[in-house]
Amino acid sequence: MKKKGPFKIPTILALPIMFVTFVGIALLIKYLQGYTTKVGEGVTAQDIRITNITDSSFTVSWLTNAKTSGFLVWGKENTLENVTGNNPPTFEMVHFITINNLSPDTMYSFKIVSGDIEFDSAGKSWEVKTAPPLPPPKHTEIISGSVINENGAPVSKALVLLSGENISPLSTITTDNGNWFIPLSISRKQDLLSYFDIGSRRTLEVFVHTGSDGIASAVFYTGNANPIPPIVIGKAQDFRDKSTSPTLEITRAKIDLSKNETQPSGFSVENSDNEIETLEIPESTTTPTTEPVFEKLTTSDNSYTLITPSKTDSSSKNKTLSDLTPVFVAPIMGVSLFLIGVYVGRKIRE
């Protein structure tokens, strides 16, 4: 009986196995790099706002210094047992999330998560109390407009913040066509106990933030606000009385930023014929809120799972699972292909 020599994988199989293993590992690493959010180190959240407070909902908006997804962890008082975010996740610098189906006149707490980092208010959760219930408003009043850049092109996904004397702040996001609208008739006074008295000569102000492309503002009266003239990025415009209140130009200012979609309002964008006068605006007016305290999020002590696996702290000992994926997957692929080669080799010898 002829003694069999040591088993060897035939060369004709070994070469394809090595090639497939190499290609598979390369594609896997490329996929993981494309899936993770390229936020680098030190993601920050700024200009955090709570708006659109009703008896059953509120909206949280914030800006980040890099494009990343974000979500809210929230609950009644300090029980953060719920997660709300965009589905599927979107990677933006302007974040806008509304929490619905809440109980009236109830205190809620929340924290922000962007780029694997949890943001809070000096170590504590932010708190917001929903409004008490009110009967439906008697009339329907809508404020609408559009946002364009200096070249007249529409600006999409810009944050639009509406404020005024004794009105609870409102907000929305521009559509792909740069349009926006806000239902003013359901707005409330700052104490949330009654509806805002709209009138025809109430002064309101809109502040627009695009993330990395600039800011804008506009002042107008409630009686002529559907729509207001287009808001131009880089300008502070006054639509109350063009003969005495000229359009002002905002000086370029950075808010320490590096580089939900709403229904369209259904109106066309028209050019404004307001006269323009240059006036410098202090840079401090572009930073209405302070930078929040933040810390690395660890999922071992929380009941929710991160939806944006990204490496945000290279010195941290707590790596996300996506950082270790190539370490586990690559050997498994290699061993699997090797076993397939062994099996095929044995069949050939037999």
C-alpha positions in Angstrom: 0.0 0.0 0.0 1.4 3.4 -1.1 1.9 5.7 1.8 0.3 9.1 1.3 2.4 12.2 1.7 1.5 15.3 3.5 -1.6 16.9 2.2 -1.2 20.1 0.1 -3.7 22.4 -1.4 -3.3 22.3 -5.2 -1.7 25.5 -6.6 -4.6 25.9 -8.9 -6.8 26.4 -5.8 -4.3 28.1 -3.6 -3.9 31.1 -5.8 -7.7 31.9 -6.2 -8.1 31.4 -2.4 -5.4 34.0 -1.7 -6.8 36.4 -4.3 -10.4 36.1 -3.0 -9.2 36.6 0.6 -7.2 39.7 -0.3 -10.0 41.2 -2.3 -12.6 40.4 0.3 -10.6 42.0 3.1 -9.9 45.1 1.0 -13.6 45.5 0.1 -14.7 45.0 3.7 -12.3 47.7 5.0 -13.5 50.1 2.2 -17.1 49.4 3.1 -16.5 50.1 6.8 -14.6 53.3 6.1 -17.5 54.4 3.9 -20.1 53.6 6.5 -18.5 55.3 9.4 -19.0 59.0 9.9 -15.8 60.9 9.0 -16.0 63.4 11.9 -12.5 63.1 13.2 -11.8 64.0 16.8 -13.7 66.5 18.9 -17.2 66.6 17.4 -19.1 69.5 19.0 -22.7 70.5 19.2 -23.6 74.2 19.3 -26.6 76.5 19.3 -28.9 74.0 20.9 -32.5 75.2 20.7 -35.8 74.0 22.1 -38.7 75.2 19.9 -42.2 74.4 18.7 -43.5 73.5 22.2 -47.1 72.3 22.2 -49.2 70.2 24.6 -48.0 67.0 22.8 -44.6 67.8 21.1 -41.4 69.8 21.1 -38.5 70.2 18.7 -34.8 70.2 19.4 -32.3 71.6 16.9 -28.5 71.9 17.0 -25.4 72.4 14.8 -22.3 70.2 14.6 -18.9 71.1 13.3 -18.9 68.2 10.9 -21.5 66.2 9.0 -22.8 63.5 11.2 -26.1 61.9 12.2 -27.7 62.5 15.5 -30.6 61.5 17.7 -32.2 62.2 21.1 -32.4 60.0 24.1 -35.3 61.2 26.2 -38.0 60.4 28.7 -40.2 61.8 31.5 -38.1 63.6 34.0 -34.7 61.9 34.1 -35.7 58.5 32.8 -34.0 58.4 29.4 -35.6 55.3 28.0 -36.7 56.5 24.5 -34.7 57.2 21.3 -35.9 59.5 18.5 -33.9 60.3 15.3 -34.2 60.4 11.6 -35.0 57.1 9.9 -32.9 56.4 7.9 -30.1 58.4 9.5 -29.0 61.5 7.7 -25.6 63.0 7.9 -25.8 66.8 8.3 -24.4 69.8 10.2 -27.9 71.1 10.9 -30.0 68.7 13.0 -33.7 69.0 13.6 -35.7 66.4 15.5 -39.3 66.6 16.8 -40.6 64.4 19.6 -44.4 63.7 19.3 -47.2 62.0 21.1 -46.3 63.4 24.5 -48.5 64.1 27.5 -49.6 67.7 28.2 -48.2 69.8 31.0 -45.4 67.2 31.7 -41.7 67.6 32.3 -39.4 65.7 29.9 -35.6 65.3 29.9 -33.3 64.6 26.9 -29.7 64.4 25.8 -28.2 64.7 22.4 -26.0 62.1 20.6 -24.0 63.1 17.6 -21.0 61.2 16.2 -20.9 58.7 19.1 -20.7 61.6 21.6 -23.3 62.3 24.2 -24.0 66.0 24.9 -25.7 67.3 28.0 -26.1 70.5 29.9 -23.2 70.7 32.3 -23.5 67.1 33.3 -27.3 67.1 33.5 -30.1 66.4 31.0 -31.9 69.3 29.3 -35.5 69.7 30.5 -38.6 71.0 28.8 -42.2 71.0 29.9 -45.0 70.5 27.4 -47.8 73.1 27.3 -51.2 72.6 28.9 -54.1 71.7 26.5 -56.0 74.4 24.7 -59.0 74.4 22.4 -58.2 74.6 18.6 -57.4 78.1 17.4 -60.2 80.1 15.7 -58.2 81.2 12.7 -55.4 79.8 10.5 -52.4 82.0 10.1 -49.2 80.8 8.2 -45.9 82.5 7.9 -43.9 81.4 4.8 -40.9 82.4 2.8 -37.8 81.1 1.0 -34.1 81.1 1.5 -31.6 81.8 -1.3 -27.9 82.4 -1.6 -26.2 85.4 -3.1 -26.6 84.0 -6.6 -30.3 83.5 -6.2 -30.1 79.7 -5.8 -32.4 78.0 -3.3 -30.9 76.8 0.0 -32.2 73.5 1.2 -32.0 72.0 4.7 -31.4 75.4 6.4 -32.6 75.9 9.9 -35.2 78.7 10.2 -35.8 80.1 13.7 -38.8 82.4 14.4 -38.8 84.7 17.5 -40.6 87.8 18.7 -41.8 89.6 21.8 -43.7 87.3 24.1 -43.9 84.4 21.6 -42.6 80.9 22.3 -39.9 80.2 19.7 -40.8 78.3 16.5 -38.6 76.6 13.9 -38.6 74.6 10.7 -36.3 73.3 8.0 -36.3 74.6 4.4 -37.3 72.2 1.6 -35.2 71.1 -1.4 -36.6 74.2 -3.2 -35.5 76.5 -0.3 -39.1 77.1 0.8 -40.3 77.1 4.4 -43.6 77.7 6.3 -44.6 77.9 10.0 -48.2 77.7 11.3 -48.3 80.9 13.4 -51.9 80.4 14.5 -50.9 77.5 16.9 -48.0 79.5 18.4 -48.2 80.3 22.1 -47.0 83.0 24.4 -43.8 82.4 26.2 -45.6 81.1 29.3 -47.4 78.5 27.0 -50.7 79.2 28.8 -52.5 80.9 25.8 -52.1 81.4 22.1 -49.9 84.2 20.8 -51.9 87.3 19.9 -51.0 87.6 16.2 -52.5 91.0 15.2 -51.4 92.8 12.0 -48.4 94.8 13.2 -46.6 92.5 15.5 -42.8 92.4 14.8 -41.3 89.0 14.3 -37.7 88.0 13.4 -36.4 85.0 11.4 -32.9 83.8 11.9 -31.5 81.3 9.3 -28.5 79.0 9.7 -27.2 76.8 6.9 -24.4 75.0 8.8 -21.2 75.9 6.9 -22.6 78.2 4.2 -23.6 81.2 6.3 -26.4 82.8 8.2 -29.1 85.4 7.5 -31.9 87.2 9.3 -35.1 89.1 8.5 -37.5 91.3 10.4 -41.1 91.7 9.3 -44.7 92.4 10.4 -47.2 89.7 10.9 -49.8 91.2 8.6 -47.6 90.7 5.5 -45.8 87.5 6.0 -47.3 84.9 3.7 -44.9 84.9 2.0 -42.2 87.4 3.1 -39.6 88.3 0.4 -36.7 85.8 -0.1 -34.2 85.8 2.7 -30.6 86.0 1.3 -27.8 84.2 3.0 -25.3 86.8 4.3 -27.8 89.6 4.8 -29.9 91.1 7.6 -33.1 92.2 6.0 -35.9 94.4 7.2 -39.2 94.0 5.5 -41.3 96.2 7.7 -40.9 99.5 5.9 -38.3 99.7 3.1 -38.4 103.5 3.0 -37.1 103.8 6.6 -35.6 100.4 7.3 -33.1 99.4 4.6 -31.7 95.9 4.1 -28.6 95.3 6.1 -25.7 93.2 5.1 -24.2 90.8 7.7 -20.5 90.6 7.9 -19.0 87.2 7.4 -18.8 85.4 10.7 -18.0 81.9 11.7 -19.7 80.1 14.6 -16.8 77.9 15.2 -18.1 75.5 12.6 -16.0 73.9 9.9 -17.1 73.2 6.9 -37.0 66.2 8.6 -38.0 67.4 5.9 -41.1 69.6 5.7 -43.9 69.9 3.2 -43.4 72.5 0.5 -45.2 75.7 1.0 -46.4 76.0 -2.6 -45.3 79.4 -3.6 -42.7 80.8 -6.0 -39.5 82.6 -5.2 -39.5 86.3 -6.2 -36.7 88.8 -6.0 -37.0 91.5 -3.4 -36.9 95.2 -4.5 -35.7 96.5 -1.1 -32.9 99.0 -1.1 -29.6 97.7 0.3 -27.3 99.5 2.8 -24.2 98.0 4.4 -24.0 97.8 8.1 -21.6 95.7 10.2 -23.2 93.4 12.7 -21.1 92.4 15.7 -19.9 88.8 15.5 -21.2 88.0 19.0 -24.8 88.2 17.7 -24.1 84.9 15.8 -23.5 82.9 19.0 -26.7 83.0 21.0 -26.0 79.9 23.1 -22.9 78.6 24.8 -21.1 75.4 23.9 -22.4 72.4 25.9 -20.4 70.0 28.0 -20.0 66.6 26.4 -18.5 63.2 27.1 -17.9 59.9 25.3 -21.0 57.7 25.2 -20.5 54.2 26.5 -23.3 51.8 25.5 -22.6 49.3 28.4 -24.4 51.5 30.9 -27.3 52.6 28.6 -30.3 50.9 27.2 -30.0 52.2 23.6 -27.6 51.5 20.7 -25.6 54.0 18.7 -26.8 54.3 15.1 -23.7 56.1 13.9 -20.7 53.9 14.5 -17.7 56.2 14.2 -14.3 56.7 15.7 -14.4 60.0 17.5 -11.7 59.7 20.2 -8.5 57.9 19.2 -7.2 57.9 22.8 -10.3 56.4 24.3 -10.1 52.8 25.6 -13.8 52.2 24.8 -13.8 51.4 21.0 -17.0 50.9 19.1 -17.7 47.6 17.6 -17.1 48.9 14.1 -13.4 49.5 14.9 -13.0 45.8 15.7 -14.9 44.4 12.8 -12.0 43.9 10.4 -10.0 42.1 13.2 -12.7 39.5 13.6 -14.1 39.2 10.1 -10.8 38.9 8.1 -9.5 35.8 9.9 -13.0 34.2 9.7 -13.0 34.7 5.9 -9.5 33.4 5.6 -10.1 30.2 7.6 -13.4 29.6 5.8 -11.7 29.8 2.4 -8.9 27.6 3.6 -11.3 24.9 4.8 -13.1 25.0 1.4 -9.7 24.5 -0.3 -8.9 21.6 2.0 -12.2 19.9 1.2 -11.9 20.4 -2.5 -8.2 19.2 -2.4 -9.2 16.0 -0.6 -11.9 15.3 -3.2 -9.4 15.7 -6.0 -7.0 13.2 -4.4 -9.8 10.7 -3.9 
